Amino acid sequence: MFKFKDFDLLTDGTIDLKIEEKTPANEEKGYVPAYKYSITLHDSSAPIGNIDIRIGYNENIYYGGNIGYGIDAAHRGNSYAAKACKIIKQVATSHGMNKLIITCDPDNWPSRRTCEKAGLKLKEIADLPSHNEMYQRGEKQKCIFEWDLEEY
């Protein structure tokens, strides 16, 4: 049985990840457990973005990713998303995960650069299956980036 761990505050001395929510799995929808964080500048309380990590693997994760992130427009261009990915990988490894997937739209060049800066490799540009929620919202393809955690 899955048990959340105490990763309520993570930092690299530049940015902090502060837990906002721990979401249990929803097997009916194919959702795995997730930790959701706000990203702040170190020792600040004002959020500059968010990041979440989904623990486990299934078809939804392959197309939607283990990690999702967003940085507020005023703070983009500082590699905060890549730094947050590097910080959050310790949550994955503590749960025995040996790889992480991050996905983005093929035309989302800033997100693609973030994945590359964090150390992920583009595995493929995949067509979404028609039963996928993202496909049903109008999305057709995803870049699938993979991070081999055993290399780092």
Phi and psi in radians as a Rosetta constraint file:
Dihedral C 1 N 2 CA 2 C 2 CIRCULARHARMONIC -1.252 0.35
Dihedral N 2 CA 2 C 2 N 3 CIRCULARHARMONIC 2.419 0.35
Dihedral C 2 N 3 CA 3 C 3 CIRCULARHARMONIC -2.323 0.35
Dihedral N 3 CA 3 C 3 N 4 CIRCULARHARMONIC 2.192 0.35
Dihedral C 3 N 4 CA 4 C 4 CIRCULARHARMONIC -1.155 0.35
Dihedral N 4 CA 4 C 4 N 5 CIRCULARHARMONIC 2.566 0.35
Dihedral C 4 N 5 CA 5 C 5 CIRCULARHARMONIC -1.883 0.35
Dihedral N 5 CA 5 C 5 N 6 CIRCULARHARMONIC 2.966 0.35
Dihedral C 5 N 6 CA 6 C 6 CIRCULARHARMONIC -1.494 0.35
Dihedral N 6 CA 6 C 6 N 7 CIRCULARHARMONIC 1.430 0.35
Dihedral C 6 N 7 CA 7 C 7 CIRCULARHARMONIC -2.136 0.35
Dihedral N 7 CA 7 C 7 N 8 CIRCULARHARMONIC 1.008 0.35
Dihedral C 7 N 8 CA 8 C 8 CIRCULARHARMONIC -1.465 0.35
Dihedral N 8 CA 8 C 8 N 9 CIRCULARHARMONIC -0.382 0.35
Dihedral C 8 N 9 CA 9 C 9 CIRCULARHARMONIC -2.471 0.35
Dihedral N 9 CA 9 C 9 N 10 CIRCULARHARMONIC 2.124 0.35
Dihedral C 9 N 10 CA 10 C 10 CIRCULARHARMONIC -2.194 0.35
Dihedral N 10 CA 10 C 10 N 11 CIRCULARHARMONIC 2.524 0.35
Dihedral C 10 N 11 CA 11 C 11 CIRCULARHARMONIC -2.648 0.35
Dihedral N 11 CA 11 C 11 N 12 CIRCULARHARMONIC 2.740 0.35
Dihedral C 11 N 12 CA 12 C 12 CIRCULARHARMONIC -2.099 0.35
Dihedral N 12 CA 12 C 12 N 13 CIRCULARHARMONIC 0.173 0.35
Dihedral C 12 N 13 CA 13 C 13 CIRCULARHARMONIC 1.557 0.35
Dihedral N 13 CA 13 C 13 N 14 CIRCULARHARMONIC -0.228 0.35
Dihedral C 13 N 14 CA 14 C 14 CIRCULARHARMONIC -1.870 0.35
Dihedral N 14 CA 14 C 14 N 15 CIRCULARHARMONIC -0.803 0.35
Dihedral C 14 N 15 CA 15 C 15 CIRCULARHARMONIC -2.250 0.35
Dihedral N 15 CA 15 C 15 N 16 CIRCULARHARMONIC 2.746 0.35
Dihedral C 15 N 16 CA 16 C 16 CIRCULARHARMONIC -2.093 0.35
Dihedral N 16 CA 16 C 16 N 17 CIRCULARHARMONIC 2.505 0.35
Dihedral C 16 N 17 CA 17 C 17 CIRCULARHARMONIC -1.903 0.35
Dihedral N 17 CA 17 C 17 N 18 CIRCULARHARMONIC 2.100 0.35
Dihedral C 17 N 18 CA 18 C 18 CIRCULARHARMONIC -2.022 0.35
Dihedral N 18 CA 18 C 18 N 19 CIRCULARHARMONIC 2.196 0.35
Dihedral C 18 N 19 CA 19 C 19 CIRCULARHARMONIC -1.075 0.35
Dihedral N 19 CA 19 C 19 N 20 CIRCULARHARMONIC 2.354 0.35
Dihedral C 19 N 20 CA 20 C 20 CIRCULARHARMONIC -1.936 0.35
Dihedral N 20 CA 20 C 20 N 21 CIRCULARHARMONIC -0.613 0.35
Dihedral C 20 N 21 CA 21 C 21 CIRCULARHARMONIC -2.838 0.35
Dihedral N 21 CA 21 C 21 N 22 CIRCULARHARMONIC 2.536 0.35
Dihedral C 21 N 22 CA 22 C 22 CIRCULARHARMONIC -2.051 0.35
Dihedral N 22 CA 22 C 22 N 23 CIRCULARHARMONIC 2.015 0.35
Dihedral C 22 N 23 CA 23 C 23 CIRCULARHARMONIC -1.832 0.35
Dihedral N 23 CA 23 C 23 N 24 CIRCULARHARMONIC 2.126 0.35
Dihedral C 23 N 24 CA 24 C 24 CIRCULARHARMONIC -1.224 0.35
Dihedral N 24 CA 24 C 24 N 25 CIRCULARHARMONIC 2.873 0.35
Dihedral C 24 N 25 CA 25 C 25 CIRCULARHARMONIC -1.114 0.35
Dihedral N 25 CA 25 C 25 N 26 CIRCULARHARMONIC 2.672 0.35
Dihedral C 25 N 26 CA 26 C 26 CIRCULARHARMONIC -2.258 0.35
Dihedral N 26 CA 26 C 26 N 27 CIRCULARHARMONIC 1.591 0.35
Dihedral C 26 N 27 CA 27 C 27 CIRCULARHARMONIC -1.059 0.35
Dihedral N 27 CA 27 C 27 N 28 CIRCULARHARMONIC -0.611 0.35
Dihedral C 27 N 28 CA 28 C 28 CIRCULARHARMONIC -1.033 0.35
Dihedral N 28 CA 28 C 28 N 29 CIRCULARHARMONIC -0.681 0.35
Dihedral C 28 N 29 CA 29 C 29 CIRCULARHARMONIC -1.609 0.35
Dihedral N 29 CA 29 C 29 N 30 CIRCULARHARMONIC -0.120 0.35
Dihedral C 29 N 30 CA 30 C 30 CIRCULARHARMONIC 1.382 0.35
Dihedral N 30 CA 30 C 30 N 31 CIRCULARHARMONIC 0.456 0.35
Dihedral C 30 N 31 CA 31 C 31 CIRCULARHARMONIC -1.666 0.35
Dihedral N 31 CA 31 C 31 N 32 CIRCULARHARMONIC 2.385 0.35
Dihedral C 31 N 32 CA 32 C 32 CIRCULARHARMONIC -1.666 0.35
Dihedral N 32 CA 32 C 32 N 33 CIRCULARHARMONIC 2.891 0.35
Dihedral C 32 N 33 CA 33 C 33 CIRCULARHARMONIC -1.070 0.35
Dihedral N 33 CA 33 C 33 N 34 CIRCULARHARMONIC 2.626 0.35
Dihedral C 33 N 34 CA 34 C 34 CIRCULARHARMONIC -2.502 0.35
Dihedral N 34 CA 34 C 34 N 35 CIRCULARHARMONIC 2.555 0.35
Dihedral C 34 N 35 CA 35 C 35 CIRCULARHARMONIC -1.834 0.35
Dihedral N 35 CA 35 C 35 N 36 CIRCULARHARMONIC 2.278 0.35
Dihedral C 35 N 36 CA 36 C 36 CIRCULARHARMONIC -2.086 0.35
Dihedral N 36 CA 36 C 36 N 37 CIRCULARHARMONIC 2.225 0.35
Dihedral C 36 N 37 CA 37 C 37 CIRCULARHARMONIC -2.150 0.35
Dihedral N 37 CA 37 C 37 N 38 CIRCULARHARMONIC 2.641 0.35
Dihedral C 37 N 38 CA 38 C 38 CIRCULARHARMONIC -1.636 0.35
Dihedral N 38 CA 38 C 38 N 39 CIRCULARHARMONIC 2.611 0.35
Dihedral C 38 N 39 CA 39 C 39 CIRCULARHARMONIC -1.865 0.35
Dihedral N 39 CA 39 C 39 N 40 CIRCULARHARMONIC 2.261 0.35
Dihedral C 39 N 40 CA 40 C 40 CIRCULARHARMONIC -2.259 0.35
Dihedral N 40 CA 40 C 40 N 41 CIRCULARHARMONIC 2.770 0.35
Dihedral C 40 N 41 CA 41 C 41 CIRCULARHARMONIC -1.151 0.35
Dihedral N 41 CA 41 C 41 N 42 CIRCULARHARMONIC 2.626 0.35
Dihedral C 41 N 42 CA 42 C 42 CIRCULARHARMONIC -0.932 0.35
Dihedral N 42 CA 42 C 42 N 43 CIRCULARHARMONIC 2.309 0.35
Dihedral C 42 N 43 CA 43 C 43 CIRCULARHARMONIC 1.080 0.35
Dihedral N 43 CA 43 C 43 N 44 CIRCULARHARMONIC 0.426 0.35
Dihedral C 43 N 44 CA 44 C 44 CIRCULARHARMONIC -1.986 0.35
Dihedral N 44 CA 44 C 44 N 45 CIRCULARHARMONIC 2.797 0.35
Dihedral C 44 N 45 CA 45 C 45 CIRCULARHARMONIC -1.897 0.35
Dihedral N 45 CA 45 C 45 N 46 CIRCULARHARMONIC -0.144 0.35
Dihedral C 45 N 46 CA 46 C 46 CIRCULARHARMONIC -1.468 0.35
Dihedral N 46 CA 46 C 46 N 47 CIRCULARHARMONIC 2.059 0.35
Dihedral C 46 N 47 CA 47 C 47 CIRCULARHARMONIC -1.127 0.35
Dihedral N 47 CA 47 C 47 N 48 CIRCULARHARMONIC 2.468 0.35
Dihedral C 47 N 48 CA 48 C 48 CIRCULARHARMONIC -2.001 0.35
Dihedral N 48 CA 48 C 48 N 49 CIRCULARHARMONIC -0.028 0.35
Dihedral C 48 N 49 CA 49 C 49 CIRCULARHARMONIC 2.991 0.35
Dihedral N 49 CA 49 C 49 N 50 CIRCULARHARMONIC -2.889 0.35
Dihedral C 49 N 50 CA 50 C 50 CIRCULARHARMONIC -2.605 0.35
Dihedral N 50 CA 50 C 50 N 51 CIRCULARHARMONIC 2.795 0.35
Dihedral C 50 N 51 CA 51 C 51 CIRCULARHARMONIC -2.637 0.35
Dihedral N 51 CA 51 C 51 N 52 CIRCULARHARMONIC 2.518 0.35
Dihedral C 51 N 52 CA 52 C 52 CIRCULARHARMONIC -2.354 0.35
Dihedral N 52 CA 52 C 52 N 53 CIRCULARHARMONIC 2.701 0.35
Dihedral C 52 N 53 CA 53 C 53 CIRCULARHARMONIC -2.252 0.35
Dihedral N 53 CA 53 C 53 N 54 CIRCULARHARMONIC 2.254 0.35
Dihedral C 53 N 54 CA 54 C 54 CIRCULARHARMONIC -1.812 0.35
Dihedral N 54 CA 54 C 54 N 55 CIRCULARHARMONIC 2.226 0.35
Dihedral C 54 N 55 CA 55 C 55 CIRCULARHARMONIC -1.695 0.35
Dihedral N 55 CA 55 C 55 N 56 CIRCULARHARMONIC 2.002 0.35
Dihedral C 55 N 56 CA 56 C 56 CIRCULARHARMONIC 2.184 0.35
Dihedral N 56 CA 56 C 56 N 57 CIRCULARHARMONIC -3.124 0.35
Dihedral C 56 N 57 CA 57 C 57 CIRCULARHARMONIC -2.378 0.35
Dihedral N 57 CA 57 C 57 N 58 CIRCULARHARMONIC 2.402 0.35
Dihedral C 57 N 58 CA 58 C 58 CIRCULARHARMONIC -2.892 0.35
Dihedral N 58 CA 58 C 58 N 59 CIRCULARHARMONIC -3.066 0.35
Dihedral C 58 N 59 CA 59 C 59 CIRCULARHARMONIC -1.088 0.35
Dihedral N 59 CA 59 C 59 N 60 CIRCULARHARMONIC -0.694 0.35
Dihedral C 59 N 60 CA 60 C 60 CIRCULARHARMONIC -1.044 0.35
Dihedral N 60 CA 60 C 60 N 61 CIRCULARHARMONIC -0.695 0.35
Dihedral C 60 N 61 CA 61 C 61 CIRCULARHARMONIC -1.169 0.35
Dihedral N 61 CA 61 C 61 N 62 CIRCULARHARMONIC -0.690 0.35
Dihedral C 61 N 62 CA 62 C 62 CIRCULARHARMONIC -1.011 0.35
Dihedral N 62 CA 62 C 62 N 63 CIRCULARHARMONIC -0.738 0.35
Dihedral C 62 N 63 CA 63 C 63 CIRCULARHARMONIC -1.584 0.35
Dihedral N 63 CA 63 C 63 N 64 CIRCULARHARMONIC -0.441 0.35
Dihedral C 63 N 64 CA 64 C 64 CIRCULARHARMONIC -1.826 0.35
Dihedral N 64 CA 64 C 64 N 65 CIRCULARHARMONIC -0.301 0.35
Dihedral C 64 N 65 CA 65 C 65 CIRCULARHARMONIC 1.584 0.35
Dihedral N 65 CA 65 C 65 N 66 CIRCULARHARMONIC 2.734 0.35
Dihedral C 65 N 66 CA 66 C 66 CIRCULARHARMONIC -1.419 0.35
Dihedral N 66 CA 66 C 66 N 67 CIRCULARHARMONIC -0.478 0.35
Dihedral C 66 N 67 CA 67 C 67 CIRCULARHARMONIC -2.139 0.35
Dihedral N 67 CA 67 C 67 N 68 CIRCULARHARMONIC 2.369 0.35
Dihedral C 67 N 68 CA 68 C 68 CIRCULARHARMONIC -2.222 0.35
Dihedral N 68 CA 68 C 68 N 69 CIRCULARHARMONIC 2.511 0.35
Dihedral C 68 N 69 CA 69 C 69 CIRCULARHARMONIC -2.606 0.35
Dihedral N 69 CA 69 C 69 N 70 CIRCULARHARMONIC 2.818 0.35
Dihedral C 69 N 70 CA 70 C 70 CIRCULARHARMONIC -2.734 0.35
Dihedral N 70 CA 70 C 70 N 71 CIRCULARHARMONIC 2.394 0.35
Dihedral C 70 N 71 CA 71 C 71 CIRCULARHARMONIC -2.078 0.35
Dihedral N 71 CA 71 C 71 N 72 CIRCULARHARMONIC 2.321 0.35
Dihedral C 71 N 72 CA 72 C 72 CIRCULARHARMONIC -1.008 0.35
Dihedral N 72 CA 72 C 72 N 73 CIRCULARHARMONIC 2.516 0.35
Dihedral C 72 N 73 CA 73 C 73 CIRCULARHARMONIC -0.907 0.35
Dihedral N 73 CA 73 C 73 N 74 CIRCULARHARMONIC -0.697 0.35
Dihedral C 73 N 74 CA 74 C 74 CIRCULARHARMONIC -1.158 0.35
Dihedral N 74 CA 74 C 74 N 75 CIRCULARHARMONIC -0.284 0.35
Dihedral C 74 N 75 CA 75 C 75 CIRCULARHARMONIC -1.994 0.35
Dihedral N 75 CA 75 C 75 N 76 CIRCULARHARMONIC 0.099 0.35
Dihedral C 75 N 76 CA 76 C 76 CIRCULARHARMONIC -1.247 0.35
Dihedral N 76 CA 76 C 76 N 77 CIRCULARHARMONIC 2.747 0.35
Dihedral C 76 N 77 CA 77 C 77 CIRCULARHARMONIC 1.568 0.35
Dihedral N 77 CA 77 C 77 N 78 CIRCULARHARMONIC 0.117 0.35
Dihedral C 77 N 78 CA 78 C 78 CIRCULARHARMONIC -1.961 0.35
Dihedral N 78 CA 78 C 78 N 79 CIRCULARHARMONIC 0.152 0.35
Dihedral C 78 N 79 CA 79 C 79 CIRCULARHARMONIC 1.103 0.35
Dihedral N 79 CA 79 C 79 N 80 CIRCULARHARMONIC 0.426 0.35
Dihedral C 79 N 80 CA 80 C 80 CIRCULARHARMONIC -1.145 0.35
Dihedral N 80 CA 80 C 80 N 81 CIRCULARHARMONIC -0.626 0.35
Dihedral C 80 N 81 CA 81 C 81 CIRCULARHARMONIC -1.154 0.35
Dihedral N 81 CA 81 C 81 N 82 CIRCULARHARMONIC -0.766 0.35
Dihedral C 81 N 82 CA 82 C 82 CIRCULARHARMONIC -1.100 0.35
Dihedral N 82 CA 82 C 82 N 83 CIRCULARHARMONIC -0.718 0.35
Dihedral C 82 N 83 CA 83 C 83 CIRCULARHARMONIC -1.104 0.35
Dihedral N 83 CA 83 C 83 N 84 CIRCULARHARMONIC -0.733 0.35
Dihedral C 83 N 84 CA 84 C 84 CIRCULARHARMONIC -1.110 0.35
Dihedral N 84 CA 84 C 84 N 85 CIRCULARHARMONIC -0.669 0.35
Dihedral C 84 N 85 CA 85 C 85 CIRCULARHARMONIC -1.075 0.35
Dihedral N 85 CA 85 C 85 N 86 CIRCULARHARMONIC -0.761 0.35
Dihedral C 85 N 86 CA 86 C 86 CIRCULARHARMONIC -1.130 0.35
Dihedral N 86 CA 86 C 86 N 87 CIRCULARHARMONIC -0.646 0.35
Dihedral C 86 N 87 CA 87 C 87 CIRCULARHARMONIC -1.195 0.35
Dihedral N 87 CA 87 C 87 N 88 CIRCULARHARMONIC -0.763 0.35
Dihedral C 87 N 88 CA 88 C 88 CIRCULARHARMONIC -1.313 0.35
Dihedral N 88 CA 88 C 88 N 89 CIRCULARHARMONIC -0.275 0.35
Dihedral C 88 N 89 CA 89 C 89 CIRCULARHARMONIC -1.088 0.35
Dihedral N 89 CA 89 C 89 N 90 CIRCULARHARMONIC -0.400 0.35
Dihedral C 89 N 90 CA 90 C 90 CIRCULARHARMONIC -1.120 0.35
Dihedral N 90 CA 90 C 90 N 91 CIRCULARHARMONIC -0.488 0.35
Dihedral C 90 N 91 CA 91 C 91 CIRCULARHARMONIC -1.153 0.35
Dihedral N 91 CA 91 C 91 N 92 CIRCULARHARMONIC -0.760 0.35
Dihedral C 91 N 92 CA 92 C 92 CIRCULARHARMONIC -1.101 0.35
Dihedral N 92 CA 92 C 92 N 93 CIRCULARHARMONIC -0.844 0.35
Dihedral C 92 N 93 CA 93 C 93 CIRCULARHARMONIC -1.134 0.35
Dihedral N 93 CA 93 C 93 N 94 CIRCULARHARMONIC -0.570 0.35
Dihedral C 93 N 94 CA 94 C 94 CIRCULARHARMONIC -1.169 0.35
Dihedral N 94 CA 94 C 94 N 95 CIRCULARHARMONIC -0.386 0.35
Dihedral C 94 N 95 CA 95 C 95 CIRCULARHARMONIC -1.677 0.35
Dihedral N 95 CA 95 C 95 N 96 CIRCULARHARMONIC 0.215 0.35
Dihedral C 95 N 96 CA 96 C 96 CIRCULARHARMONIC 1.390 0.35
Dihedral N 96 CA 96 C 96 N 97 CIRCULARHARMONIC 0.255 0.35
Dihedral C 96 N 97 CA 97 C 97 CIRCULARHARMONIC -1.387 0.35
Dihedral N 97 CA 97 C 97 N 98 CIRCULARHARMONIC 2.442 0.35
Dihedral C 97 N 98 CA 98 C 98 CIRCULARHARMONIC -1.940 0.35
Dihedral N 98 CA 98 C 98 N 99 CIRCULARHARMONIC -0.048 0.35
Dihedral C 98 N 99 CA 99 C 99 CIRCULARHARMONIC -2.659 0.35
Dihedral N 99 CA 99 C 99 N 100 CIRCULARHARMONIC 2.756 0.35
Dihedral C 99 N 100 CA 100 C 100 CIRCULARHARMONIC -2.300 0.35
Dihedral N 100 CA 100 C 100 N 101 CIRCULARHARMONIC 2.580 0.35
Dihedral C 100 N 101 CA 101 C 101 CIRCULARHARMONIC -2.067 0.35
Dihedral N 101 CA 101 C 101 N 102 CIRCULARHARMONIC 2.355 0.35
Dihedral C 101 N 102 CA 102 C 102 CIRCULARHARMONIC -2.203 0.35
Dihedral N 102 CA 102 C 102 N 103 CIRCULARHARMONIC 2.340 0.35
Dihedral C 102 N 103 CA 103 C 103 CIRCULARHARMONIC -2.112 0.35
Dihedral N 103 CA 103 C 103 N 104 CIRCULARHARMONIC 2.745 0.35
Dihedral C 103 N 104 CA 104 C 104 CIRCULARHARMONIC -2.735 0.35
Dihedral N 104 CA 104 C 104 N 105 CIRCULARHARMONIC 2.909 0.35
Dihedral C 104 N 105 CA 105 C 105 CIRCULARHARMONIC -1.186 0.35
Dihedral N 105 CA 105 C 105 N 106 CIRCULARHARMONIC 2.513 0.35
Dihedral C 105 N 106 CA 106 C 106 CIRCULARHARMONIC -0.977 0.35
Dihedral N 106 CA 106 C 106 N 107 CIRCULARHARMONIC -0.524 0.35
Dihedral C 106 N 107 CA 107 C 107 CIRCULARHARMONIC -1.619 0.35
Dihedral N 107 CA 107 C 107 N 108 CIRCULARHARMONIC 0.147 0.35
Dihedral C 107 N 108 CA 108 C 108 CIRCULARHARMONIC -1.606 0.35
Dihedral N 108 CA 108 C 108 N 109 CIRCULARHARMONIC 1.362 0.35
Dihedral C 108 N 109 CA 109 C 109 CIRCULARHARMONIC -1.098 0.35
Dihedral N 109 CA 109 C 109 N 110 CIRCULARHARMONIC -0.665 0.35
Dihedral C 109 N 110 CA 110 C 110 CIRCULARHARMONIC -1.062 0.35
Dihedral N 110 CA 110 C 110 N 111 CIRCULARHARMONIC -0.710 0.35
Dihedral C 110 N 111 CA 111 C 111 CIRCULARHARMONIC -1.202 0.35
Dihedral N 111 CA 111 C 111 N 112 CIRCULARHARMONIC -0.658 0.35
Dihedral C 111 N 112 CA 112 C 112 CIRCULARHARMONIC -1.079 0.35
Dihedral N 112 CA 112 C 112 N 113 CIRCULARHARMONIC -0.727 0.35
Dihedral C 112 N 113 CA 113 C 113 CIRCULARHARMONIC -1.147 0.35
Dihedral N 113 CA 113 C 113 N 114 CIRCULARHARMONIC -0.650 0.35
Dihedral C 113 N 114 CA 114 C 114 CIRCULARHARMONIC -1.045 0.35
Dihedral N 114 CA 114 C 114 N 115 CIRCULARHARMONIC -0.801 0.35
Dihedral C 114 N 115 CA 115 C 115 CIRCULARHARMONIC -1.036 0.35
Dihedral N 115 CA 115 C 115 N 116 CIRCULARHARMONIC -0.762 0.35
Dihedral C 115 N 116 CA 116 C 116 CIRCULARHARMONIC -1.154 0.35
Dihedral N 116 CA 116 C 116 N 117 CIRCULARHARMONIC -0.734 0.35
Dihedral C 116 N 117 CA 117 C 117 CIRCULARHARMONIC -1.086 0.35
Dihedral N 117 CA 117 C 117 N 118 CIRCULARHARMONIC -0.598 0.35
Dihedral C 117 N 118 CA 118 C 118 CIRCULARHARMONIC -1.350 0.35
Dihedral N 118 CA 118 C 118 N 119 CIRCULARHARMONIC -0.239 0.35
Dihedral C 118 N 119 CA 119 C 119 CIRCULARHARMONIC 1.855 0.35
Dihedral N 119 CA 119 C 119 N 120 CIRCULARHARMONIC 0.193 0.35
Dihedral C 119 N 120 CA 120 C 120 CIRCULARHARMONIC -1.481 0.35
Dihedral N 120 CA 120 C 120 N 121 CIRCULARHARMONIC 2.763 0.35
Dihedral C 120 N 121 CA 121 C 121 CIRCULARHARMONIC -2.064 0.35
Dihedral N 121 CA 121 C 121 N 122 CIRCULARHARMONIC 2.407 0.35
Dihedral C 121 N 122 CA 122 C 122 CIRCULARHARMONIC -1.189 0.35
Dihedral N 122 CA 122 C 122 N 123 CIRCULARHARMONIC 2.061 0.35
Dihedral C 122 N 123 CA 123 C 123 CIRCULARHARMONIC -1.517 0.35
Dihedral N 123 CA 123 C 123 N 124 CIRCULARHARMONIC -0.791 0.35
Dihedral C 123 N 124 CA 124 C 124 CIRCULARHARMONIC -2.963 0.35
Dihedral N 124 CA 124 C 124 N 125 CIRCULARHARMONIC 2.870 0.35
Dihedral C 124 N 125 CA 125 C 125 CIRCULARHARMONIC -1.843 0.35
Dihedral N 125 CA 125 C 125 N 126 CIRCULARHARMONIC 1.954 0.35
Dihedral C 125 N 126 CA 126 C 126 CIRCULARHARMONIC -1.844 0.35
Dihedral N 126 CA 126 C 126 N 127 CIRCULARHARMONIC 2.487 0.35
Dihedral C 126 N 127 CA 127 C 127 CIRCULARHARMONIC -1.341 0.35
Dihedral N 127 CA 127 C 127 N 128 CIRCULARHARMONIC 2.307 0.35
Dihedral C 127 N 128 CA 128 C 128 CIRCULARHARMONIC -1.266 0.35
Dihedral N 128 CA 128 C 128 N 129 CIRCULARHARMONIC 2.427 0.35
Dihedral C 128 N 129 CA 129 C 129 CIRCULARHARMONIC -1.206 0.35
Dihedral N 129 CA 129 C 129 N 130 CIRCULARHARMONIC 2.596 0.35
Dihedral C 129 N 130 CA 130 C 130 CIRCULARHARMONIC -1.108 0.35
Dihedral N 130 CA 130 C 130 N 131 CIRCULARHARMONIC -0.387 0.35
Dihedral C 130 N 131 CA 131 C 131 CIRCULARHARMONIC -1.454 0.35
Dihedral N 131 CA 131 C 131 N 132 CIRCULARHARMONIC -0.123 0.35
Dihedral C 131 N 132 CA 132 C 132 CIRCULARHARMONIC -1.262 0.35
Dihedral N 132 CA 132 C 132 N 133 CIRCULARHARMONIC 2.454 0.35
Dihedral C 132 N 133 CA 133 C 133 CIRCULARHARMONIC -1.013 0.35
Dihedral N 133 CA 133 C 133 N 134 CIRCULARHARMONIC -0.686 0.35
Dihedral C 133 N 134 CA 134 C 134 CIRCULARHARMONIC -1.161 0.35
Dihedral N 134 CA 134 C 134 N 135 CIRCULARHARMONIC -0.693 0.35
Dihedral C 134 N 135 CA 135 C 135 CIRCULARHARMONIC -1.060 0.35
Dihedral N 135 CA 135 C 135 N 136 CIRCULARHARMONIC -0.752 0.35
Dihedral C 135 N 136 CA 136 C 136 CIRCULARHARMONIC -1.176 0.35
Dihedral N 136 CA 136 C 136 N 137 CIRCULARHARMONIC -0.351 0.35
Dihedral C 136 N 137 CA 137 C 137 CIRCULARHARMONIC -1.545 0.35
Dihedral N 137 CA 137 C 137 N 138 CIRCULARHARMONIC -0.013 0.35
Dihedral C 137 N 138 CA 138 C 138 CIRCULARHARMONIC 1.912 0.35
Dihedral N 138 CA 138 C 138 N 139 CIRCULARHARMONIC -0.081 0.35
Dihedral C 138 N 139 CA 139 C 139 CIRCULARHARMONIC -1.432 0.35
Dihedral N 139 CA 139 C 139 N 140 CIRCULARHARMONIC 2.530 0.35
Dihedral C 139 N 140 CA 140 C 140 CIRCULARHARMONIC -2.059 0.35
Dihedral N 140 CA 140 C 140 N 141 CIRCULARHARMONIC -0.541 0.35
Dihedral C 140 N 141 CA 141 C 141 CIRCULARHARMONIC -2.425 0.35
Dihedral N 141 CA 141 C 141 N 142 CIRCULARHARMONIC 2.746 0.35
Dihedral C 141 N 142 CA 142 C 142 CIRCULARHARMONIC -2.420 0.35
Dihedral N 142 CA 142 C 142 N 143 CIRCULARHARMONIC 2.445 0.35
Dihedral C 142 N 143 CA 143 C 143 CIRCULARHARMONIC -1.359 0.35
Dihedral N 143 CA 143 C 143 N 144 CIRCULARHARMONIC 2.242 0.35
Dihedral C 143 N 144 CA 144 C 144 CIRCULARHARMONIC -1.856 0.35
Dihedral N 144 CA 144 C 144 N 145 CIRCULARHARMONIC 1.910 0.35
Dihedral C 144 N 145 CA 145 C 145 CIRCULARHARMONIC -1.775 0.35
Dihedral N 145 CA 145 C 145 N 146 CIRCULARHARMONIC 2.441 0.35
Dihedral C 145 N 146 CA 146 C 146 CIRCULARHARMONIC -2.166 0.35
Dihedral N 146 CA 146 C 146 N 147 CIRCULARHARMONIC 2.461 0.35
Dihedral C 146 N 147 CA 147 C 147 CIRCULARHARMONIC -2.090 0.35
Dihedral N 147 CA 147 C 147 N 148 CIRCULARHARMONIC 1.942 0.35
Dihedral C 147 N 148 CA 148 C 148 CIRCULARHARMONIC -1.432 0.35
Dihedral N 148 CA 148 C 148 N 149 CIRCULARHARMONIC 1.841 0.35
Dihedral C 148 N 149 CA 149 C 149 CIRCULARHARMONIC -1.266 0.35
Dihedral N 149 CA 149 C 149 N 150 CIRCULARHARMONIC -0.286 0.35
Dihedral C 149 N 150 CA 150 C 150 CIRCULARHARMONIC -1.355 0.35
Dihedral N 150 CA 150 C 150 N 151 CIRCULARHARMONIC -0.229 0.35
Dihedral C 150 N 151 CA 151 C 151 CIRCULARHARMONIC -1.455 0.35
Dihedral N 151 CA 151 C 151 N 152 CIRCULARHARMONIC -0.257 0.35
